[in-house]
Amino acid sequence: MGKETIVHIGVFIPTECQLLDQACIDIFGSMSYQYMSLVKDLVPQAVIDLAPTVNIHYIGSVKAGELIPLTSNQKILATNHFSDPDVAPGKLDIVLVPGPDPSGTFEKEPLDWLKKQSEAEGTDILSVCTGIFICGDAGLLKGRTICGPRGLQDIISKKYGKDIVQKGTELRWVQDGNFWSSGGVTNGNDLVAAYARQSKHFPKPLVEIALDLVDVGDRSQQYSRGQSAFMFGMAFNMLRAWMSSLWGKEKSKTA
């Protein structure tokens, strides 16, 4: 390993995505020679020497240099259109798919690009939260064991068929071959940490030091709260919100 080794990563955002979903890419960035060189006062040279150069591409359906919308009034600059030769199938080691609006629709060409990436030798696909819908529309889920948002398991099953095995009610992330998927939002951090620990791209000592620096990777793969408790909590707080809204309307009538 070392800076002469280059890991090519693509963050694939064909429409838009949640800011927190794509933020987990920074964990990979923190394992890079570029980052370790910046924190040289915190780590010994031996660790810096282990770190590969990490090239991150932000890939969309817009031209390079144009903006891709994120949540929370943010945008990110596209470095590549999905058709660019630099990010053609076989050129990337990892493709991270952060989650968009689950009710969104995606054009055929970028979905075909993702499918070809998943079929390229040596390329791993990492799906975060509702990124599972992009992967599903691209045909990546058939016969696979997957995760996805805990509250959307039935929708995923209805949309992509009964031959998928869903673990999203119990696990934060799961691996099936070169396809890794995670549940909601910050589970992307758990996914990237788990992937890096098993990946040939990053030496183990480097991974553990980087995870300690960014303080992720210590949550269990298994959720501590069961699905029933999760759904009850959601229903209870929705009821509270409804009652609060109703009470507010009654107060406005008597004011």
Backbone as numpy.savetxt, mean C-alpha at the origin, in Angstrom:
# Nx Ny Nz CAx CAy CAz Cx Cy Cz
25.36 -6.34 -1.40 24.52 -5.14 -1.40 25.40 -3.90 -1.40
24.79 -2.74 -1.26 25.49 -1.48 -1.31 24.91 -0.59 -2.38
25.42 0.62 -2.50 24.81 1.59 -3.39 24.84 1.18 -4.85
25.75 0.25 -5.22 25.80 -0.21 -6.60 24.58 -1.07 -6.94
23.95 -1.67 -5.91 22.73 -2.43 -6.11 21.56 -1.46 -6.17
20.74 -1.57 -7.20 19.62 -0.64 -7.36 18.30 -1.41 -7.28
17.42 -0.93 -6.42 16.07 -1.48 -6.31 15.11 -0.48 -6.94
14.36 -0.94 -7.93 13.43 -0.08 -8.66 12.01 -0.33 -8.14
11.39 0.72 -7.62 10.04 0.61 -7.04 9.10 1.57 -7.74
7.92 1.08 -8.09 6.89 1.93 -8.68 5.70 2.07 -7.74
5.25 3.31 -7.54 4.01 3.57 -6.80 2.95 3.85 -7.86
2.00 2.95 -8.00 1.05 3.00 -9.10 -0.26 3.64 -8.65
-0.56 4.83 -9.20 -1.76 5.58 -8.83 -2.48 5.98 -10.12
-3.34 5.10 -10.66 -3.96 5.39 -11.96 -4.99 6.52 -11.91
-5.57 6.79 -10.74 -6.55 7.87 -10.63 -6.17 8.81 -9.47
-6.39 8.35 -8.26 -6.05 9.09 -7.04 -5.89 8.06 -5.93
-5.45 8.52 -4.74 -5.32 7.57 -3.65 -5.30 8.30 -2.32
-5.38 7.52 -1.24 -5.31 8.09 0.10 -3.85 8.39 0.45
-3.66 9.57 1.02 -2.32 10.03 1.38 -1.61 9.04 2.30
-2.32 8.56 3.32 -1.70 7.62 4.26 -1.33 6.30 3.61
-2.11 5.88 2.62 -1.80 4.62 1.93 -0.45 4.67 1.23
-0.22 5.75 0.46 1.02 5.82 -0.30 2.21 6.22 0.57
1.94 6.75 1.77 3.04 7.19 2.64 3.95 6.04 3.07
3.44 4.80 3.04 4.27 3.67 3.46 5.46 3.46 2.54
5.46 4.08 1.36 6.62 3.98 0.47 7.87 4.54 1.13
7.68 5.47 2.07 8.82 6.10 2.72 9.61 5.12 3.58
8.99 4.01 3.95 9.73 2.98 4.68 10.79 2.37 3.78
10.43 2.09 2.53 11.44 1.63 1.57 12.51 2.71 1.37
12.07 3.96 1.27 13.02 5.05 1.11 13.99 5.13 2.26
13.52 4.77 3.46 14.37 4.82 4.65 15.39 3.68 4.69
15.25 2.70 3.81 16.21 1.61 3.72 17.22 1.84 2.60
17.18 3.01 2.01 18.03 3.29 0.86 19.39 3.85 1.26
20.33 3.70 0.35 21.65 4.32 0.54 21.51 5.83 0.66
20.59 6.39 -0.12 20.40 7.84 -0.08 20.01 8.30 1.32
19.06 7.59 1.95 18.59 8.00 3.27 19.63 7.70 4.35
20.21 6.51 4.28 21.19 6.14 5.31 22.39 7.09 5.29
22.72 7.60 4.13 23.82 8.56 4.05 23.45 9.88 4.74
22.16 10.20 4.74 21.71 11.43 5.41 21.76 11.31 6.93
21.57 10.09 7.43 21.55 9.89 8.89 22.85 9.22 9.36
23.96 9.56 8.72 25.24 8.91 9.00 25.72 9.13 10.42
25.19 10.16 11.10 25.57 10.37 12.49 24.84 9.42 13.43
23.82 8.73 12.92 23.04 7.81 13.74 23.40 6.35 13.52
24.00 6.05 12.36 24.29 4.65 12.03 25.76 4.53 11.61
26.37 3.38 11.85 27.77 3.20 11.44 27.90 3.03 9.93
29.08 3.22 9.41 29.34 3.11 7.98 29.00 1.73 7.46
29.16 0.72 8.31 28.85 -0.65 7.88 27.39 -0.80 7.47
26.50 -0.08 8.14 25.07 -0.12 7.80 24.83 0.62 6.48
25.46 1.77 6.34 25.32 2.54 5.10 25.80 1.72 3.91
26.87 0.99 4.10 27.44 0.18 3.02 26.52 -0.97 2.60
25.63 -1.39 3.51 24.69 -2.45 3.19 23.53 -1.97 2.33
23.24 -0.68 2.41 22.00 -0.16 1.83 22.08 -0.04 0.30
21.07 -0.54 -0.40 21.04 -0.37 -1.87 20.53 1.02 -2.24
20.83 1.44 -3.44 20.19 2.63 -4.00 18.75 2.26 -4.32
17.82 3.09 -3.90 16.39 2.83 -4.14 15.84 3.93 -5.04
15.41 3.55 -6.22 14.81 4.49 -7.16 13.29 4.31 -7.13
12.58 5.37 -6.76 11.13 5.30 -6.62 10.47 6.10 -7.74
9.57 5.44 -8.45 8.82 6.06 -9.54 7.37 6.23 -9.10
6.81 7.40 -9.34 5.40 7.64 -9.08 4.68 7.61 -10.43
3.88 6.57 -10.61 3.37 6.21 -11.94 1.87 6.43 -11.99
1.42 7.19 -12.98 0.00 7.46 -13.12 -0.47 7.37 -14.55
-1.69 7.84 -14.76 -2.25 7.93 -16.10 -2.06 9.32 -16.67
-1.31 10.14 -15.96 -0.98 11.49 -16.44 0.47 11.50 -16.89
0.86 12.55 -17.60 2.23 12.66 -18.08 3.19 12.94 -16.94
4.45 12.57 -17.12 5.48 12.90 -16.15 5.50 14.41 -15.94
5.55 14.81 -14.67 5.55 16.23 -14.35 4.18 16.78 -14.02
3.12 16.01 -14.32 1.78 16.44 -13.94 1.42 15.90 -12.56
0.36 16.43 -11.99 0.02 16.13 -10.59 -1.03 15.03 -10.50
-0.84 14.14 -9.53 -1.80 13.09 -9.20 -2.48 13.49 -7.89
-3.81 13.52 -7.83 -4.49 13.95 -6.60 -4.44 12.88 -5.50
-4.24 13.35 -4.27 -4.32 12.52 -3.08 -5.41 13.11 -2.17
-5.72 12.43 -1.09 -6.66 12.98 -0.12 -5.99 14.09 0.69
-6.77 14.76 1.54 -6.29 15.83 2.43 -5.69 17.00 1.67
-6.27 17.26 0.49 -5.87 18.42 -0.32 -4.39 18.37 -0.70
-3.90 17.16 -0.98 -2.52 16.98 -1.39 -2.46 16.47 -2.83
-1.32 16.67 -3.46 -1.05 16.14 -4.79 0.39 15.67 -4.83
0.66 14.74 -5.73 2.02 14.23 -5.87 2.41 14.29 -7.34
3.67 14.57 -7.58 4.16 14.75 -8.95 4.43 13.39 -9.59
3.81 13.14 -10.73 4.09 11.90 -11.46 5.50 11.96 -12.06
6.27 10.92 -11.84 7.57 10.84 -12.50 7.47 10.11 -13.83
6.39 9.29 -13.98 6.24 8.50 -15.20 4.78 8.28 -15.53
4.46 8.27 -16.81 3.21 7.70 -17.30 3.41 6.19 -17.35
2.35 5.42 -17.15 2.52 3.97 -17.08 3.09 3.38 -18.37
2.99 4.08 -19.48 3.49 3.56 -20.75 4.97 3.87 -20.97
5.61 4.60 -20.06 7.02 4.95 -20.24 7.91 3.71 -20.22
8.91 3.64 -21.09 9.79 2.47 -21.14 10.51 2.19 -19.82
10.82 3.23 -19.05 11.55 3.04 -17.79 10.78 2.23 -16.77
9.44 2.19 -16.91 8.63 1.45 -15.94 7.84 0.33 -16.62
8.35 -0.12 -17.76 7.69 -1.21 -18.48 7.75 -2.50 -17.66
6.82 -3.43 -17.88 6.86 -4.71 -17.17 8.24 -5.37 -17.30
8.76 -5.79 -16.15 10.09 -6.37 -16.09 11.16 -5.39 -15.64
10.84 -4.09 -15.61 11.81 -3.07 -15.22 11.75 -2.75 -13.72
10.66 -3.13 -13.06 10.46 -2.79 -11.65 10.59 -4.03 -10.77
11.18 -3.85 -9.61 11.28 -4.95 -8.64 10.03 -5.04 -7.79
9.44 -3.88 -7.48 8.28 -3.80 -6.60 7.30 -2.79 -7.19
6.02 -3.14 -7.16 4.97 -2.18 -7.52 4.04 -2.06 -6.32
3.96 -0.87 -5.75 3.08 -0.58 -4.62 1.80 0.06 -5.16
0.65 -0.49 -4.74 -0.65 0.00 -5.22 -1.43 0.55 -4.03
-1.36 1.86 -3.77 -2.14 2.44 -2.68 -3.60 2.58 -3.04
-4.45 2.74 -2.02 -5.89 2.65 -2.23 -6.57 3.91 -2.73
-7.41 3.77 -3.76 -8.24 4.87 -4.28 -9.64 4.81 -3.65
-10.52 5.67 -4.13 -11.95 5.57 -3.82 -12.43 4.20 -4.29
-12.95 3.36 -3.39 -13.34 2.00 -3.80 -14.48 1.96 -4.82
-15.21 3.05 -4.96 -16.29 3.08 -5.95 -15.82 3.61 -7.29
-14.53 3.91 -7.40 -13.99 4.47 -8.64 -13.90 3.44 -9.76
-13.68 3.92 -10.96 -13.48 3.06 -12.12 -12.11 3.35 -12.72
-11.55 2.35 -13.39 -10.19 2.44 -13.90 -10.17 2.03 -15.36
-9.38 2.74 -16.14 -9.29 2.45 -17.57 -8.54 1.14 -17.82
-8.81 0.54 -18.96 -8.26 -0.78 -19.29 -6.74 -0.76 -19.43
-6.19 0.25 -20.06 -4.75 0.26 -20.36 -3.88 0.21 -19.09
-4.13 1.05 -18.09 -3.31 0.94 -16.87 -3.53 -0.37 -16.13
-4.75 -0.91 -16.19 -5.00 -2.20 -15.56 -4.21 -3.31 -16.26
-4.15 -3.26 -17.58 -3.36 -4.23 -18.34 -1.88 -4.12 -17.97
-1.42 -2.89 -17.78 -0.02 -2.65 -17.37 0.25 -3.34 -16.04
-0.67 -3.19 -15.07 -0.47 -3.81 -13.76 -0.49 -5.33 -13.86
-1.38 -5.86 -14.69 -1.44 -7.32 -14.87 -0.12 -7.84 -15.41
0.45 -7.14 -16.40 1.73 -7.57 -16.97 2.86 -7.44 -15.95
2.79 -6.42 -15.10 3.79 -6.30 -14.04 3.74 -7.51 -13.12
2.53 -7.95 -12.79 2.38 -9.09 -11.87 2.89 -10.38 -12.49
2.92 -10.44 -13.80 3.37 -11.64 -14.51 4.86 -11.61 -14.83
5.49 -10.44 -14.61 6.91 -10.32 -14.92 7.75 -11.03 -13.86
8.74 -11.77 -14.29 9.59 -12.51 -13.36 10.35 -11.53 -12.46
10.27 -11.78 -11.15 11.02 -10.97 -10.20 10.31 -9.73 -9.70
9.08 -9.49 -10.16 8.34 -8.30 -9.73 7.29 -8.70 -8.69
7.30 -8.00 -7.56 6.33 -8.23 -6.50 5.31 -7.09 -6.49
4.05 -7.43 -6.25 2.96 -6.46 -6.18 2.51 -6.34 -4.73
2.45 -5.11 -4.22 2.03 -4.85 -2.85 0.79 -3.96 -2.89
-0.33 -4.48 -2.42 -1.59 -3.75 -2.42 -1.91 -3.23 -1.02
-2.26 -1.95 -0.93 -2.58 -1.34 0.35 -4.06 -0.93 0.36
-4.80 -1.40 1.36 -6.18 -0.99 1.59 -7.03 -1.21 0.33
-7.70 -0.16 -0.15 -8.58 -0.31 -1.31 -7.81 -0.43 -2.63
-6.50 -0.47 -2.57 -5.72 -0.85 -3.75 -6.13 -2.23 -4.25
-6.77 -3.01 -3.35 -7.24 -4.34 -3.73 -8.26 -4.26 -4.87
-8.98 -3.13 -4.98 -9.96 -2.98 -6.06 -9.27 -2.76 -7.41
-8.17 -2.04 -7.41 -7.40 -1.90 -8.65 -6.85 -3.26 -9.06
-6.29 -3.96 -8.07 -5.71 -5.28 -8.36 -6.79 -6.26 -8.81
-7.96 -6.18 -8.20 -9.07 -7.05 -8.60 -9.53 -6.76 -10.02
-9.67 -5.48 -10.35 -10.10 -5.11 -11.70 -9.04 -5.49 -12.74
-7.78 -5.57 -12.30 -6.71 -5.97 -13.22 -6.59 -7.49 -13.35
-7.41 -8.23 -12.59 -7.41 -9.68 -12.69 -6.34 -10.38 -11.87
-5.88 -9.73 -10.80 -4.79 -10.30 -10.00 -5.27 -11.19 -8.86
-6.57 -11.22 -8.57 -7.04 -11.87 -7.34 -7.51 -13.30 -7.52
-7.72 -13.74 -8.72 -8.32 -15.05 -8.96 -7.53 -16.16 -8.28
-8.21 -16.90 -7.40 -7.60 -18.03 -6.72 -6.61 -17.67 -5.63
-6.54 -16.40 -5.26 -5.53 -15.97 -4.29 -6.10 -15.84 -2.88
-5.19 -15.89 -1.92 -5.48 -15.53 -0.54 -5.12 -14.06 -0.38
-6.08 -13.25 0.08 -5.88 -11.80 0.08 -6.37 -11.17 1.39
-5.95 -9.93 1.59 -6.54 -9.06 2.60 -7.26 -7.93 1.89
-7.73 -7.00 2.65 -8.45 -5.84 2.15 -9.11 -5.19 3.35
-9.73 -4.03 3.20 -10.35 -3.35 4.33 -11.35 -4.25 5.07
-11.31 -4.22 6.38 -12.15 -5.11 7.19 -13.64 -4.91 6.92
-14.04 -3.67 6.69 -15.45 -3.39 6.49 -15.96 -3.64 5.09
-15.08 -4.07 4.17 -15.47 -4.23 2.77 -15.31 -5.67 2.27
-15.21 -6.61 3.17 -14.97 -7.99 2.77 -16.08 -8.55 1.89
-17.35 -8.27 2.26 -18.46 -8.79 1.46 -18.47 -8.18 0.06
-18.17 -6.90 -0.02 -18.14 -6.23 -1.32 -17.05 -6.82 -2.20
-15.89 -7.10 -1.62 -14.79 -7.69 -2.38 -15.18 -9.07 -2.91
-15.82 -9.87 -2.04 -16.25 -11.21 -2.46 -17.27 -11.16 -3.59
-18.24 -10.27 -3.46 -19.28 -10.17 -4.49 -18.70 -9.69 -5.82
-17.72 -8.81 -5.75 -17.17 -8.23 -6.97 -16.19 -9.14 -7.67
-15.41 -9.91 -6.90 -14.30 -10.66 -7.52 -14.43 -12.17 -7.39
-15.55 -12.65 -6.85 -15.80 -14.08 -6.91 -15.48 -14.83 -5.63
-16.02 -16.02 -5.57 -15.90 -16.85 -4.38 -14.61 -17.66 -4.33
-13.81 -17.61 -5.41 -12.60 -18.42 -5.41 -11.43 -17.72 -4.73
-11.63 -16.51 -4.24 -10.58 -15.86 -3.45 -10.78 -16.22 -1.98
-9.68 -16.33 -1.26 -9.72 -16.62 0.17 -9.39 -15.33 0.91
-10.37 -14.82 1.66 -10.19 -13.54 2.32 -9.74 -13.71 3.77
-8.69 -12.96 4.14 -8.17 -12.98 5.49 -8.24 -11.60 6.15
-8.95 -10.67 5.47 -8.96 -9.30 5.94 -9.68 -9.06 7.25
-10.50 -10.03 7.70 -11.17 -9.86 8.99 -10.26 -10.21 10.15
-9.18 -10.92 9.88 -8.32 -11.38 10.98 -6.86 -10.94 10.86
-6.40 -10.65 9.63 -4.99 -10.33 9.42 -4.81 -8.92 8.86
-3.71 -8.28 9.25 -3.37 -6.97 8.71 -2.78 -7.07 7.30
-2.12 -8.17 7.01 -1.51 -8.37 5.70 -1.37 -9.86 5.45
-1.22 -10.22 4.18 -1.00 -11.61 3.83 -0.22 -11.68 2.52
0.55 -12.74 2.36 1.31 -12.97 1.13 0.76 -14.18 0.40
0.64 -14.09 -0.91 0.33 -15.23 -1.76 1.23 -15.13 -2.98
2.33 -15.86 -2.98 3.29 -15.77 -4.07 3.92 -14.40 -4.13
3.87 -13.80 -5.31 4.46 -12.46 -5.47 3.44 -11.36 -5.20
2.27 -11.74 -4.69 1.22 -10.77 -4.40 1.04 -10.64 -2.89
1.24 -9.42 -2.41 1.08 -9.09 -0.99 -0.06 -8.09 -0.87
-0.95 -8.29 0.08 -2.05 -7.36 0.25 -2.27 -7.08 1.73
-2.81 -5.90 2.00 -3.02 -5.49 3.39 -4.40 -4.90 3.56
-4.79 -4.74 4.82 -6.07 -4.14 5.15 -6.01 -2.63 5.05
-6.69 -1.95 5.95 -6.88 -0.52 5.82 -5.70 0.36 6.17
-5.47 1.34 5.36 -4.63 2.52 5.57 -3.27 2.17 6.18
-3.08 2.37 7.50 -1.74 2.20 8.08 -1.29 0.75 8.12
-2.15 -0.19 7.74 -1.67 -1.57 7.58 -0.64 -1.66 6.46
-0.59 -0.64 5.61 0.46 -0.59 4.61 1.84 -0.55 5.24
1.96 0.10 6.40 3.23 0.10 7.12 3.61 -1.31 7.56
2.63 -2.04 8.09 2.87 -3.42 8.52 3.27 -4.29 7.33
2.59 -4.07 6.21 2.86 -4.84 4.99 4.28 -4.61 4.50
4.69 -3.35 4.39 6.03 -3.05 3.88 7.10 -3.59 4.82
6.87 -3.46 6.13 7.83 -3.99 7.10 7.98 -5.51 6.95
6.84 -6.21 6.83 6.89 -7.67 6.68 7.55 -8.07 5.38
7.21 -7.36 4.31 7.81 -7.66 3.01 9.32 -7.47 3.06
9.77 -6.34 3.61 11.20 -6.04 3.65 11.96 -7.10 4.43
11.36 -7.60 5.49 12.02 -8.63 6.32 12.22 -9.93 5.56
11.40 -10.18 4.53 11.52 -11.41 3.76 12.12 -11.19 2.38
12.42 -9.94 2.05 12.84 -9.61 0.70 14.33 -9.83 0.47
14.67 -10.24 -0.74 16.07 -10.39 -1.13 16.71 -9.04 -1.41
15.91 -7.98 -1.49 16.43 -6.67 -1.88 17.09 -5.90 -0.73
16.78 -6.29 0.50 17.26 -5.53 1.65 17.86 -6.46 2.70
19.15 -6.27 3.05 19.78 -7.10 4.08 19.06 -6.96 5.42
18.97 -8.05 6.15 18.20 -8.08 7.40 18.67 -7.05 8.44
19.98 -6.90 8.68 20.39 -5.88 9.67 19.94 -4.47 9.27
20.04 -4.16 7.99 19.60 -2.86 7.49 18.10 -2.68 7.73
17.32 -3.71 7.43 15.87 -3.63 7.59 15.50 -3.32 9.03
16.07 -4.06 9.97 15.70 -3.87 11.37 16.12 -2.50 11.88
17.26 -2.03 11.45 17.70 -0.68 11.88 16.77 0.38 11.29
16.41 0.25 10.02 15.51 1.22 9.38 14.14 1.20 10.04
13.64 0.01 10.36 12.32 -0.08 11.00 12.34 0.54 12.39
13.45 0.38 13.09 13.58 1.04 14.39 13.61 2.56 14.23
14.29 3.03 13.20 14.39 4.48 12.98 13.03 5.10 12.69
12.20 4.40 11.91 10.89 4.96 11.57 9.77 4.44 12.47
10.14 3.56 13.41 9.22 3.08 14.44 7.99 2.38 13.89
8.21 1.43 12.97 7.12 0.59 12.48 7.61 -0.86 12.50
6.67 -1.77 12.28 7.03 -3.18 12.15 6.88 -3.99 13.42
6.31 -3.38 14.47 6.19 -4.11 15.72 4.77 -4.60 16.01
3.83 -4.31 15.09 2.47 -4.81 15.30 2.34 -6.23 14.76
1.51 -7.01 15.41 1.27 -8.39 15.00 0.53 -8.44 13.67
0.78 -9.50 12.91 0.02 -9.72 11.68 -1.47 -9.92 12.00
-1.74 -10.50 13.16 -3.11 -10.77 13.58 -3.69 -9.55 14.29
-4.92 -9.19 13.95 -5.60 -8.13 14.68 -5.84 -8.55 16.12
-5.68 -7.63 17.05 -5.95 -7.93 18.46 -7.44 -7.91 18.76
-8.22 -7.20 17.93 -9.66 -7.10 18.13 -10.37 -7.89 17.04
-11.25 -8.78 17.42 -11.96 -9.61 16.46 -12.92 -8.82 15.59
-13.42 -9.48 14.52 -14.30 -8.81 13.58 -15.61 -8.38 14.22
-16.14 -9.19 15.12 -17.40 -8.83 15.78 -17.24 -7.55 16.59
-16.14 -7.47 17.33 -15.88 -6.27 18.14 -15.67 -5.06 17.24
-14.97 -5.27 16.12 -14.74 -4.19 15.17 -16.07 -3.66 14.61
-16.94 -4.57 14.17 -18.21 -4.16 13.58 -19.13 -3.53 14.62
-19.08 -4.06 15.85 -19.90 -3.46 16.92 -19.45 -2.04 17.20
-18.13 -1.83 17.25 -17.60 -0.49 17.49 -18.02 0.48 16.40
-17.96 0.03 15.14 -18.39 0.87 14.03 -19.87 1.23 14.14
-20.70 0.21 14.42 -22.14 0.43 14.53 -22.48 1.35 15.70
-21.81 1.16 16.83 -22.06 1.98 18.01 -21.75 3.44 17.74
-20.63 3.71 17.09 -20.25 5.09 16.84 -21.09 5.73 15.73
-21.58 4.91 14.79 -22.53 5.44 13.81 -23.83 5.84 14.49
-24.28 5.02 15.45 -25.48 5.34 16.20 -25.30 6.62 17.00
-24.14 6.75 17.63 -23.84 7.97 18.38 -23.87 9.20 17.46
-23.30 9.06 16.27 -23.30 10.17 15.31 -24.72 10.53 14.90
-25.55 9.52 14.65 -26.94 9.77 14.25 -27.70 10.47 15.37
-27.50 10.01 16.61 -28.19 10.62 17.74 -27.72 12.06 17.96
-26.43 12.29 17.77 -25.89 13.64 17.91 -26.48 14.57 16.87
-26.60 14.06 15.63 -27.19 14.85 14.56 -28.65 15.16 14.84
-29.38 14.15 15.31 -30.79 14.32 15.62 -30.98 15.33 16.74
-30.14 15.24 17.76 -30.21 16.16 18.89 -29.91 17.59 18.43
-28.95 17.73 17.53 -28.62 19.06 17.00 -29.80 19.65 16.24
-30.52 18.84 15.47 -31.67 19.33 14.72 -32.79 19.76 15.66
-33.01 18.99 16.74 -34.05 19.34 17.70 -33.72 20.64 18.41
-32.46 20.84 18.75 -32.06 22.08 19.41 -32.27 23.28 18.50
-31.97 23.09 17.20 -32.12 24.21 16.26 -33.59 24.60 16.08
-34.52 23.59 16.25 -35.93 23.89 16.12 -36.45 24.71 17.28
-35.89 24.45 18.47 -36.38 25.15 19.67 -35.65 26.43 19.96
-34.57 26.70 19.18 -33.79 27.92 19.42 -34.54 29.17 18.97
